[in-house]
Amino acid sequence: MAELLVALVPLLLLAALALLALLVPLEAIAGLSLALLAVGLLVGAPTALYYHVLLRRALAQRGSVPKGWYWRPQQHHATLDVATRRRLTPWFVAGGLGFLLMSLGLTLAVSALFLWFRSQGAVLP
């Protein structure tokens, strides 16, 4: 069942993007993409930074801070107590949400640029 979702979700997103390109002007798509990028950056960057600060403090209190902990910080959640995890989770989720918004905005921006080039008669690979 999970494999079916992995296959269908990108197809549904592509269909939604095609429908969006038919119904919404490119300028609106470009504006929406920039807004998503800005909101994602304004939400994601500070919350992710604060999450990493809190996690580092928690790891330092527990003992030594593992080398390279910042590359895969979620691996260290299991080593923390429940109260610390509860304190970290909202910041972790907010940072992830910001990253998701930035990714969506970037995808829309690239799609709008691609559609604009196509409307100008440019030959793209």
DOBATOR-928865 format. One line per field, with one value per atom (N, C-alpha, C, O): residue number from 1; atom name; x, y, z. Coordinates in nm, 4 decimals, padded with zeros to 6 digits. Example, Ala and Ser with C-alpha at 12.3 -4.5 7.8 and 13.67 -1.06 7.14 Angstrom:
2
n: c(1;1;1;1;2;2;2;2)
atom: c(N;CA;C;O;N;CA;C;O)
px: c(01.3190;01.2300;01.3200;01.4236;01.2850;01.3670;01.2900;01.3409)
py: c(-00.5690;-00.4500;-00.3300;-00.3319;-00.2250;-00.1060;00.0030;00.1138)
pz: c(00.7800;00.7800;00.7800;00.8465;00.7080;00.7140;00.7870;00.8039)
END
This chain:
125
n: c(1;1;1;1;2;2;2;2;3;3;3;3;4;4;4;4;5;5;5;5;6;6;6;6;7;7;7;7;8;8;8;8;9;9;9;9;10;10;10;10;11;11;11;11;12;12;12;12;13;13;13;13;14;14;14;14;15;15;15;15;16;16;16;16;17;17;17;17;18;18;18;18;19;19;19;19;20;20;20;20;21;21;21;21;22;22;22;22;23;23;23;23;24;24;24;24;25;25;25;25;26;26;26;26;27;27;27;27;28;28;28;28;29;29;29;29;30;30;30;30;31;31;31;31;32;32;32;32;33;33;33;33;34;34;34;34;35;35;35;35;36;36;36;36;37;37;37;37;38;38;38;38;39;39;39;39;40;40;40;40;41;41;41;41;42;42;42;42;43;43;43;43;44;44;44;44;45;45;45;45;46;46;46;46;47;47;47;47;48;48;48;48;49;49;49;49;50;50;50;50;51;51;51;51;52;52;52;52;53;53;53;53;54;54;54;54;55;55;55;55;56;56;56;56;57;57;57;57;58;58;58;58;59;59;59;59;60;60;60;60;61;61;61;61;62;62;62;62;63;63;63;63;64;64;64;64;65;65;65;65;66;66;66;66;67;67;67;67;68;68;68;68;69;69;69;69;70;70;70;70;71;71;71;71;72;72;72;72;73;73;73;73;74;74;74;74;75;75;75;75;76;76;76;76;77;77;77;77;78;78;78;78;79;79;79;79;80;80;80;80;81;81;81;81;82;82;82;82;83;83;83;83;84;84;84;84;85;85;85;85;86;86;86;86;87;87;87;87;88;88;88;88;89;89;89;89;90;90;90;90;91;91;91;91;92;92;92;92;93;93;93;93;94;94;94;94;95;95;95;95;96;96;96;96;97;97;97;97;98;98;98;98;99;99;99;99;100;100;100;100;101;101;101;101;102;102;102;102;103;103;103;103;104;104;104;104;105;105;105;105;106;106;106;106;107;107;107;107;108;108;108;108;109;109;109;109;110;110;110;110;111;111;111;111;112;112;112;112;113;113;113;113;114;114;114;114;115;115;115;115;116;116;116;116;117;117;117;117;118;118;118;118;119;119;119;119;120;120;120;120;121;121;121;121;122;122;122;122;123;123;123;123;124;124;124;124;125;125;125;125)
atom: c(N;CA;C;O;N;CA;C;O;N;CA;C;O;N;CA;C;O;N;CA;C;O;N;CA;C;O;N;CA;C;O;N;CA;C;O;N;CA;C;O;N;CA;C;O;N;CA;C;O;N;CA;C;O;N;CA;C;O;N;CA;C;O;N;CA;C;O;N;CA;C;O;N;CA;C;O;N;CA;C;O;N;CA;C;O;N;CA;C;O;N;CA;C;O;N;CA;C;O;N;CA;C;O;N;CA;C;O;N;CA;C;O;N;CA;C;O;N;CA;C;O;N;CA;C;O;N;CA;C;O;N;CA;C;O;N;CA;C;O;N;CA;C;O;N;CA;C;O;N;CA;C;O;N;CA;C;O;N;CA;C;O;N;CA;C;O;N;CA;C;O;N;CA;C;O;N;CA;C;O;N;CA;C;O;N;CA;C;O;N;CA;C;O;N;CA;C;O;N;CA;C;O;N;CA;C;O;N;CA;C;O;N;CA;C;O;N;CA;C;O;N;CA;C;O;N;CA;C;O;N;CA;C;O;N;CA;C;O;N;CA;C;O;N;CA;C;O;N;CA;C;O;N;CA;C;O;N;CA;C;O;N;CA;C;O;N;CA;C;O;N;CA;C;O;N;CA;C;O;N;CA;C;O;N;CA;C;O;N;CA;C;O;N;CA;C;O;N;CA;C;O;N;CA;C;O;N;CA;C;O;N;CA;C;O;N;CA;C;O;N;CA;C;O;N;CA;C;O;N;CA;C;O;N;CA;C;O;N;CA;C;O;N;CA;C;O;N;CA;C;O;N;CA;C;O;N;CA;C;O;N;CA;C;O;N;CA;C;O;N;CA;C;O;N;CA;C;O;N;CA;C;O;N;CA;C;O;N;CA;C;O;N;CA;C;O;N;CA;C;O;N;CA;C;O;N;CA;C;O;N;CA;C;O;N;CA;C;O;N;CA;C;O;N;CA;C;O;N;CA;C;O;N;CA;C;O;N;CA;C;O;N;CA;C;O;N;CA;C;O;N;CA;C;O;N;CA;C;O;N;CA;C;O;N;CA;C;O;N;CA;C;O;N;CA;C;O;N;CA;C;O;N;CA;C;O;N;CA;C;O;N;CA;C;O;N;CA;C;O;N;CA;C;O;N;CA;C;O;N;CA;C;O;N;CA;C;O;N;CA;C;O;N;CA;C;O;N;CA;C;O;N;CA;C;O;N;CA;C;O;N;CA;C;O;N;CA;C;O;N;CA;C;O;N;CA;C;O;N;CA;C;O)
px: c(00.0810;00.0000;00.0857;00.0537;00.1942;00.2819;00.3473;00.3659;00.3819;00.4434;00.3471;00.3876;00.2204;00.1195;00.1099;00.0984;00.1147;00.1123;00.2359;00.2267;00.3512;00.4748;00.4676;00.5240;00.3997;00.3862;00.2773;00.2929;00.1681;00.0546;00.0687;00.0226;00.1308;00.1404;00.2150;00.1646;00.3317;00.3957;00.3111;00.3095;00.2418;00.1558;00.0407;00.0067;-00.0185;-00.1253;-00.0740;-00.1426;00.0449;00.1034;00.1321;00.1110;00.1798;00.2025;00.0715;00.0653;-00.0315;-00.1623;-00.2150;-00.2706;-00.1981;-00.2421;-00.1631;-00.2194;-00.0345;00.0486;00.0066;00.0026;-00.0246;-00.0716;-00.2041;-00.2239;-00.2934;-00.4220;-00.4020;-00.4688;-00.3107;-00.2789;-00.2248;-00.2599;-00.1397;-00.0812;-00.1866;-00.1728;-00.2914;-00.3982;-00.4924;-00.5441;-00.5147;-00.6167;-00.5635;-00.6378;-00.4376;-00.3822;-00.2721;-00.1886;-00.2713;-00.1640;-00.0259;-00.0125;00.0747;00.2110;00.2596;00.3339;00.2187;00.2609;00.2091;00.2786;00.0878;00.0317;00.1055;00.1311;00.1394;00.2152;00.3521;00.3989;00.4168;00.5485;00.5384;00.6236;00.4355;00.4167;00.3900;00.4433;00.3074;00.2789;00.4057;00.4298;00.4862;00.6093;00.7045;00.7670;00.7163;00.8031;00.7483;00.8244;00.6156;00.5550;00.5805;00.6132;00.5652;00.5920;00.7379;00.7682;00.8281;00.9701;00.9975;01.0707;00.9394;00.9630;00.9058;00.9735;00.7821;00.7206;00.7973;00.8219;00.8346;00.9108;01.0438;01.0855;01.1100;01.2380;01.2186;01.2958;01.1168;01.0927;01.0474;01.0766;00.9767;00.9329;01.0416;01.0740;01.0968;01.1866;01.3235;01.3741;01.3844;01.5222;01.5338;01.6157;01.4550;01.4698;01.4302;01.4959;01.3221;01.2791;01.3785;01.4043;01.4343;01.5349;01.6610;01.7217;01.6995;01.8171;01.7929;01.8789;01.6771;01.6459;01.6366;01.6818;01.5785;01.5722;01.7126;01.7373;01.8048;01.9410;02.0120;02.0893;01.9856;02.0442;01.9919;02.0692;01.8590;01.8002;01.8522;01.8822;01.8625;01.9111;02.0558;02.0921;02.1386;02.2786;02.2912;02.3712;02.2120;02.2131;02.1710;02.2311;02.0664;02.0175;02.1224;02.1437;02.1873;02.2909;02.4100;02.4708;02.4441;02.5565;02.5240;02.6117;02.3999;02.3605;02.3644;02.3961;02.3316;02.3277;02.4673;02.4855;02.5643;02.7014;02.7773;02.7780;02.8404;02.9152;02.8262;02.7322;02.8584;02.7853;02.8516;02.9706;02.7771;02.8365;02.8870;02.8297;02.9936;03.0486;02.9489;02.8958;02.9239;02.8338;02.6871;02.6060;02.6509;02.5122;02.4151;02.2981;02.4607;02.3723;02.3311;02.2361;02.3989;02.3610;02.2366;02.1548;02.2221;02.1038;02.0578;02.0725;02.0028;01.9700;01.8585;01.8565;01.7659;01.6539;01.6995;01.6262;01.8172;01.8690;01.8930;01.8921;01.9143;01.9474;01.8244;01.8364;01.7069;01.5847;01.5619;01.5155;01.5940;01.5694;01.6550;01.6201;01.7656;01.8537;01.8094;01.8645;01.7095;01.6655;01.5471;01.4761;01.5279;01.4122;01.2842;01.2894;01.1708;01.0409;01.0154;00.9652;01.0488;01.0245;01.1058;01.0553;01.2283;01.3123;01.2596;01.2564;01.2186;01.1604;01.0343;01.0127;00.9514;00.8289;00.8623;00.7908;00.9697;01.0113;01.0708;01.0562;01.1369;01.2020;01.1062;01.1245;01.0061;00.9206;00.8542;00.8566;00.7947;00.7322;00.8312;00.7980;00.9511;01.0522;01.0998;01.1253;01.1117;01.1500;01.0450;01.0795;00.9180;00.8084;00.7992;00.7800;00.8127;00.8059;00.9195;00.8983;01.0387;01.1500;01.1261;01.1572;01.0710;01.0371;00.9285;00.9335;00.8301;00.7239;00.7806;00.7416;00.8721;00.9375;01.0133;01.0083;01.0830;01.1553;01.0587;01.0867;00.9450;00.8446;00.7897;00.7738;00.7607;00.7115;00.8154;00.7815;00.9420;01.0475;01.0593;01.0771;01.0498;01.0584;00.9429;00.9620;00.8229;00.7062;00.7191;00.6882;00.7642;00.7841;00.8881;00.8701;00.9960;01.0997;01.0484;01.0782;00.9720;00.9142;00.8204;00.8240;00.7369;00.6465;00.7238;00.6865;00.8305;00.9098;00.9758;00.9740;01.0332;01.0963;00.9916;01.0159;00.8759;00.7680;00.7189;00.6963;00.7021;00.6582;00.7613;00.7259;00.8872;00.9932;00.9932;01.0067;00.9785;00.9716;00.8529;00.8668;00.7362;00.6179;00.6338;00.5857;00.7003;00.7226;00.8134;00.7862;00.9215;01.0108;00.9356;00.9534;00.8518;00.7726;00.6767;00.6558;00.6181;00.5239;00.5954;00.5327;00.7241;00.8027;00.8582;00.9253;00.8307;00.8765;01.0175;01.0762;01.0723;01.2070;01.2059;01.1099;01.3122;01.3262;01.4032;01.5190;01.3385;01.4005;01.4230;01.3471;01.5265;01.5514;01.4443;01.4524)
py: c(-00.1191;00.0000;00.1259;00.2229;00.1249;00.2414;00.2679;00.3832;00.1613;00.1781;00.2453;00.3269;00.2105;00.2721;00.4218;00.5020;00.4589;00.6008;00.6738;00.7863;00.6090;00.6702;00.6935;00.7905;00.6062;00.6217;00.7217;00.7971;00.7232;00.8077;00.9534;01.0426;00.9785;01.1159;01.2065;01.3151;01.1692;01.2571;01.2772;01.3862;01.1729;01.1876;01.2842;01.3657;01.2751;01.3664;01.5096;01.6043;01.5249;01.6587;01.7171;01.8362;01.6343;01.6821;01.7205;01.8209;01.6427;01.6759;01.8061;01.8890;01.8241;01.9479;02.0675;02.1752;02.0493;02.1561;02.1906;02.3080;02.0896;02.1152;02.1901;02.2827;02.1512;02.2200;02.3632;02.4554;02.3809;02.5142;02.6021;02.7197;02.5463;02.6230;02.6637;02.7679;02.5840;02.6178;02.7242;02.8065;02.7229;02.8082;02.9380;03.0354;02.9401;03.0544;03.1191;03.0486;03.2526;03.3199;03.2929;03.2718;03.2943;03.2647;03.3644;03.3275;03.4897;03.5898;03.5558;03.5756;03.5052;03.4654;03.3444;03.3375;03.2496;03.1322;03.1751;03.1268;03.2661;03.3149;03.3897;03.3725;03.4725;03.5443;03.4502;03.4686;03.3491;03.2500;03.1749;03.1483;03.1409;03.0670;03.1513;03.0999;03.2805;03.3673;03.3852;03.3904;03.3947;03.4066;03.2803;03.2890;03.1633;03.0380;03.0291;02.9870;03.0689;03.0686;03.1618;03.1256;03.2816;03.3785;03.3306;03.3369;03.2829;03.2345;03.1128;03.1013;03.0231;02.9060;02.9444;02.8856;03.0424;03.0876;03.1589;03.1372;03.2435;03.3165;03.2248;03.2514;03.1175;03.0221;02.9186;02.8891;02.8646;02.7504;02.7808;02.7052;02.8888;02.9166;02.9427;02.8785;03.0344;03.0567;02.9360;02.9050;02.8681;02.7536;02.6387;02.5709;02.6163;02.5104;02.5444;02.4573;02.6696;02.7114;02.6915;02.6386;02.7335;02.7191;02.5711;02.5324;02.4892;02.3450;02.2877;02.2097;02.3256;02.2726;02.3208;02.2464;02.4447;02.4947;02.4136;02.3713;02.3920;02.3136;02.1697;02.1148;02.1101;01.9722;01.9631;01.8706;02.0575;02.0538;02.0675;01.9982;02.1570;02.1724;02.0428;02.0014;01.9796;01.8549;01.7442;01.6677;01.7364;01.6345;01.6619;01.5684;01.7886;01.8232;01.7908;01.7467;01.8120;01.7781;01.6272;01.5813;01.5513;01.4055;01.3464;01.2373;01.4160;01.3659;01.4403;01.5633;01.3664;01.4306;01.4484;01.3722;01.5502;01.5763;01.4930;01.5104;01.4030;01.3176;01.4003;01.5036;01.3533;01.4211;01.4114;01.3037;01.5227;01.5252;01.5138;01.4759;01.5452;01.5316;01.6154;01.5792;01.7258;01.8193;01.7689;01.8220;01.6681;01.6164;01.5290;01.5297;01.4548;01.3700;01.3849;01.2931;01.5000;01.5239;01.4349;01.4039;01.3933;01.3115;01.1754;01.1105;01.1308;01.0029;01.0080;00.9050;01.1278;01.1413;01.1623;01.1708;01.1708;01.1887;01.0713;01.0904;00.9513;00.8325;00.8312;00.7652;00.9031;00.9042;01.0058;01.0097;01.0880;01.1930;01.1449;01.0515;01.2103;01.1742;01.2332;01.3168;01.1879;01.2239;01.3741;01.4337;01.4351;01.5791;01.6611;01.7582;01.6228;01.6941;01.6755;01.7703;01.5538;01.5298;01.6120;01.6658;01.6223;01.7031;01.8500;01.9201;01.8958;02.0343;02.0578;02.1666;01.9579;01.9713;01.9518;02.0140;01.8679;01.8281;01.9446;01.9462;02.0426;02.1525;02.2298;02.2714;02.2485;02.3208;02.2377;02.2913;02.1069;02.0159;02.0176;02.0248;02.0110;02.0098;02.1447;02.1481;02.2546;02.3870;02.4074;02.4645;02.3617;02.3708;02.2861;02.3278;02.1677;02.0817;02.1421;02.1316;02.2055;02.2721;02.3870;02.4061;02.4630;02.5697;02.5152;02.5727;02.4048;02.3423;02.2941;02.3078;02.2378;02.1926;02.3100;02.2990;02.4217;02.5395;02.5930;02.6320;02.5948;02.6398;02.5458;02.5914;02.4166;02.3200;02.3359;02.3305;02.3555;02.3762;02.5060;02.5096;02.6114;02.7385;02.7284;02.7843;02.6582;02.6406;02.5586;02.5897;02.4546;02.3725;02.4556;02.4458;02.5369;02.6229;02.7267;02.7564;02.7816;02.8816;02.8212;02.8816;02.7041;02.6373;02.6011;02.6144;02.5558;02.5219;02.6455;02.6401;02.7563;02.8796;02.9270;02.9727;02.9164;02.9568;02.8672;02.9159;02.7386;02.6445;02.6771;02.6805;02.7012;02.7337;02.8662;02.8806;02.9622;03.0904;03.0728;03.1282;02.9955;02.9699;02.9007;02.9337;02.8048;02.7341;02.8293;02.8170;02.9233;03.0170;03.1146;03.1730;03.1334;03.2236;03.1528;03.2144;03.0257;02.9483;02.8951;02.8499;02.8999;02.8489;02.6971;02.6323;02.6414;02.4968;02.4504;02.4872;02.3700;02.3181;02.1678;02.0989;02.1188;01.9758;01.8929;01.7700)
pz: c(00.0000;00.0000;00.0000;-00.0687;00.0766;00.0836;-00.0516;-00.0906;-00.1227;-00.2542;-00.3514;-00.4342;-00.3404;-00.4253;-00.3975;-00.4902;-00.2716;-00.2365;-00.2884;-00.3377;-00.2768;-00.3255;-00.4763;-00.5270;-00.5466;-00.6914;-00.7285;-00.8246;-00.6541;-00.6905;-00.6486;-00.7198;-00.5358;-00.4869;-00.5853;-00.6137;-00.6393;-00.7373;-00.8639;-00.9211;-00.9069;-01.0238;-00.9974;-01.0831;-00.8799;-00.8435;-00.8304;-00.8688;-00.7768;-00.7675;-00.9053;-00.9279;-00.9972;-01.1344;-01.2017;-01.2727;-01.1805;-01.2379;-01.1786;-01.2506;-01.0495;-00.9856;-01.0384;-01.0584;-01.0608;-01.1155;-01.2577;-01.2944;-01.3379;-01.4746;-01.4734;-01.5520;-01.3860;-01.3740;-01.3250;-01.3718;-01.2315;-01.1823;-01.2935;-01.3025;-01.3779;-01.4881;-01.5901;-01.6541;-01.6066;-01.7003;-01.6452;-01.7207;-01.5154;-01.4554;-01.3949;-01.3825;-01.3578;-01.2852;-01.3700;-01.4265;-01.3794;-01.4547;-01.3934;-01.2729;-01.4792;-01.4337;-01.3292;-01.2383;-01.3413;-01.2434;-01.1034;-01.0038;-01.0978;-00.9683;-00.9114;-00.7911;-00.9979;-00.9516;-00.9014;-00.7983;-00.9746;-00.9323;-00.8000;-00.7128;-00.7838;-00.6580;-00.5422;-00.4328;-00.5663;-00.4628;-00.4240;-00.3063;-00.5241;-00.4938;-00.4100;-00.3172;-00.4417;-00.3614;-00.2195;-00.1230;-00.2081;-00.0754;00.0076;00.1260;-00.0551;00.0164;00.0592;00.1708;-00.0301;00.0054;00.1229;00.2151;00.1203;00.2270;00.3600;00.4627;00.3587;00.4832;00.5358;00.6559;00.4458;00.4876;00.5499;00.6497;00.4915;00.5459;00.6792;00.7727;00.6890;00.8134;00.9265;01.0431;00.8933;00.9956;01.0224;01.1374;00.9154;00.9282;00.9840;01.0669;00.9410;00.9832;01.1336;01.1994;01.1903;01.3350;01.4200;01.5193;01.3802;01.4607;01.4513;01.5508;01.3336;01.3199;01.3981;01.4603;01.3946;01.4713;01.6212;01.6918;01.6689;01.8108;01.8497;01.9574;01.7626;01.7878;01.8040;01.8960;01.7152;01.7234;01.8505;01.9107;01.8905;02.0152;02.1337;02.2198;02.1376;02.2470;02.2480;02.3540;02.1313;02.1237;02.1693;02.2419;02.1277;02.1694;02.3206;02.3837;02.3781;02.5239;02.5930;02.6921;02.5387;02.5990;02.5871;02.6812;02.4712;02.4542;02.5445;02.5967;02.5635;02.6503;02.7965;02.8707;02.8381;02.9747;02.9990;03.1087;02.8944;02.9056;02.9139;02.9680;02.8619;02.8589;02.7511;02.7480;02.6640;02.5564;02.4333;02.4105;02.3556;02.2319;02.1218;02.0957;02.0567;01.9534;01.8348;01.8001;01.7750;01.6592;01.5431;01.5160;01.4751;01.3611;01.3973;01.3127;01.5196;01.5665;01.4852;01.4734;01.4293;01.3582;01.2208;01.1634;01.1657;01.0338;01.0409;00.9488;01.1481;01.1686;01.3134;01.3941;01.3445;01.4849;01.5381;01.6573;01.4527;01.5003;01.5509;01.6254;01.5128;01.5635;01.7146;01.7821;01.7661;01.9080;01.9955;02.1178;01.9349;02.0140;02.1087;02.2211;02.0647;02.1467;02.2733;02.3712;02.2716;02.3891;02.4944;02.6044;02.4603;02.5518;02.6365;02.5992;02.7503;02.8326;02.7715;02.6813;02.8225;02.7646;02.7735;02.6782;02.8847;02.9019;02.8011;02.7448;02.7793;02.6832;02.5418;02.4633;02.5094;02.3763;02.3552;02.2466;02.4574;02.4459;02.4233;02.3518;02.4834;02.4662;02.3271;02.2715;02.2712;02.1410;02.0230;01.9184;02.0380;01.9261;01.8536;01.7305;01.9228;01.8473;01.7605;01.6494;01.8110;01.7334;01.6151;01.5072;01.6353;01.5277;01.4167;01.2988;01.4537;01.3573;01.2846;01.1630;01.3579;01.2958;01.1960;01.0890;01.2296;01.1354;01.0118;00.9002;01.0313;00.9175;00.8307;00.7081;00.8936;00.8183;00.7354;00.6202;00.7938;00.7179;00.5983;00.4895;00.6180;00.5073;00.3993;00.2803;00.4407;00.3458;00.2642;00.1426;00.3305;00.2590;00.1607;00.0489;00.2027;00.1111;-00.0085;-00.1214;00.0150;-00.0947;-00.1919;-00.3133;-00.1386;-00.2233;-00.3028;-00.4220;-00.2375;-00.3067;-00.4166;-00.5248;-00.3899;-00.4913;-00.6082;-00.7235;-00.5799;-00.6868;-00.7739;-00.8965;-00.7106;-00.7863;-00.8679;-00.9814;-00.8112;-00.8831;-01.0068;-01.1140;-00.9925;-01.1071;-01.2117;-01.3316;-01.1666;-01.2599;-01.3337;-01.4546;-01.2631;-01.3272;-01.4282;-01.5369;-01.3932;-01.4867;-01.6098;-01.7221;-01.5900;-01.7012;-01.7922;-01.9145;-01.7316;-01.8100;-01.8838;-01.9962;-01.8221;-01.8879;-02.0096;-02.1161;-01.9939;-02.1075;-02.2202;-02.3374;-02.1839;-02.2863;-02.3564;-02.4771;-02.2842;-02.3464;-02.4378;-02.5262;-02.4189;-02.5029;-02.6257;-02.7084;-02.6372;-02.7524;-02.7394;-02.8378;-02.6199;-02.5989;-02.6070;-02.5650;-02.6607;-02.6708;-02.5484;-02.5289;-02.4668;-02.3466;-02.3611;-02.4292;-02.2971;-02.3066;-02.2415;-02.2420)
END
